[in-house]
Amino acid sequence: METWLTADQFFDLDFPLMVIKNNQHSKTALHRHEFYELVYIDHGVALHSHEGQIQILTAGDLFLVLPGEAHSYISTHQTGLYNCLFKAEAFDGMEADIAALGELSWLLKGRERSQADRVHASMAQRQQIVLILEQIDWEKSNQPIGWHLKCKLLLMDFFVLYARLLGNHRQKTQETGANFRQVLKAVAYIEQHYKQDITVEEMARAAGLSTGYLSRQFRYFLGTSPSEYARSFRMAKAAELLRNEQHSVAAVARDLGFHDTGLFSRQFRMVTGLSPTGYRKIK
């Protein structure tokens, strides 16, 4: 059953912006809310559903959930994250500045179906993200002189950082288009053959690259290794199949190319922090 969260449940009358730090985030039921939610994964792994698409989230991931979009945390494994919740009133007067950012102009008009907003921050960028979020939280909690204005400025700082991360990703793919297209060939190979135990050598051959170069390019563009991406993609597909209780865990394992149900269960737990049976109990 879906839940609708209202702003009154989270915001006081002072200012429609808040930061929630959760060092041990747990699963949540499918829900929508009438406010914006910027999510930064500080550590751990989470299996996340957003508008029907299941993704594996890892430390350094940053993404935005718009008002009215459905999402849930299907499972979490030693996951810590920051939630920056805000209403449109929090950036009153800054609309023209946000539109000028280009990469975030859709924040004002709604997301296009093909709009990608999930980014992966470097270690230096992660420190900057945490600093901004901690400053917002401190200002809101202590309310020194000018805290309203300071919070708005910090939120704008966050928007600028987020827009730059989006822009940098786009720029990297444009400037090194040939390399990115080769990485996409490897990604396509993974998505077509996820029911098999794919080796890095096979992915590299599909992309026309050496294994070492493919691994470096994968981390450069996607923030993960080819093997980790393949395993996460396979387990995300497993999570989708496990939603249908008419399929046994063994049948799902076989459908994904596992001859050993125990091995499938161990890999599923390694990625999601839950056994397949445990996942079914909370989905």
Secondary structure as GFF3:
##gff-version 3
##sequence-region A 1 283
A	DSSP	beta_strand	3	5	.	.	.	ID=ss1
A	DSSP	three_ten_helix	7	9	.	.	.	ID=ss2
A	DSSP	beta_strand	17	22	.	.	.	ID=ss3
A	DSSP	beta_strand	31	33	.	.	.	ID=ss4
A	DSSP	beta_strand	36	50	.	.	.	ID=ss5
A	DSSP	beta_strand	53	58	.	.	.	ID=ss6
A	DSSP	beta_strand	61	65	.	.	.	ID=ss7
A	DSSP	beta_strand	71	86	.	.	.	ID=ss8
A	DSSP	three_ten_helix	88	91	.	.	.	ID=ss9
A	DSSP	alpha_helix	95	100	.	.	.	ID=ss10
A	DSSP	alpha_helix	106	109	.	.	.	ID=ss11
A	DSSP	beta_strand	119	120	.	.	.	ID=ss12
A	DSSP	alpha_helix	123	142	.	.	.	ID=ss13
A	DSSP	alpha_helix	147	175	.	.	.	ID=ss14
A	DSSP	alpha_helix	177	192	.	.	.	ID=ss15
A	DSSP	alpha_helix	200	207	.	.	.	ID=ss16
A	DSSP	alpha_helix	211	222	.	.	.	ID=ss17
A	DSSP	alpha_helix	226	242	.	.	.	ID=ss18
A	DSSP	alpha_helix	249	255	.	.	.	ID=ss19
A	DSSP	alpha_helix	261	272	.	.	.	ID=ss20
A	DSSP	alpha_helix	276	282	.	.	.	ID=ss21
###
